Amino acid sequence: MDLDTHKSTLGACIWMLIGSFLPIVVDSTLRVMLLDFKFFEAFQENIKGGEVFLFTSALITPFFWLLIKSVTTKRSFTLRYFGWVFTFSLVSFFGGLVFFCYFRIGRVLAESNPTISNLFQFNFGYWAIAIYVASLLIWYYSTYYECKPIPDYDNIRLTQQNALKASFNKLKSRS
């Protein structure tokens, strides 16, 4: 059953990645067609531009949804590695927020006052990727636990399978 949970979580992950990178790919394609950029250059500019930080907050939202849902509905599952995931989600959220604000505010201030543009020259390329990967792992963790059946479901399903097997064997022995 655990393998089925991972399969459904990976399927959801692939669709989520396609959906989250689609705006970046479309914008990069438009830059190639209209502004004479190379695709990798345009893609890198979009990643560096802070759009990836918007996705980090979207990626870690299911963790907080799972946390709220588990507290309010008192679902009978345990969240393994909760402390680590909670810490990474806070670091990812606030890191993404700070980096996004730094980049966007820096771009506006550098255009209005060129003398301070050197303050906003830091490139977040690898940090952006690290935050995105951490957020992706948090998203996978949350989605895995959301897709994972609760133990009561497994017990009900096993009881029903055993009852069906007993009924089938009983009918089979009559014929």
Secondary structure by P-SEA (a helix, b strand, c coil): caaaaaaaaaaaaaaaaaaaaaaaaaaaaaaaacccccaaaaaaaaaaccaaaaaaaaaaaaaaaaaaaaaaacccccccaaaaaaaaaaaaaaaaaaaaaaaaaaaaaaaacccccccccccaaaaaaaaaaaaaaaaaaaaaaaacccaaaaaaaaaaaaaaaaaaaaaaaac
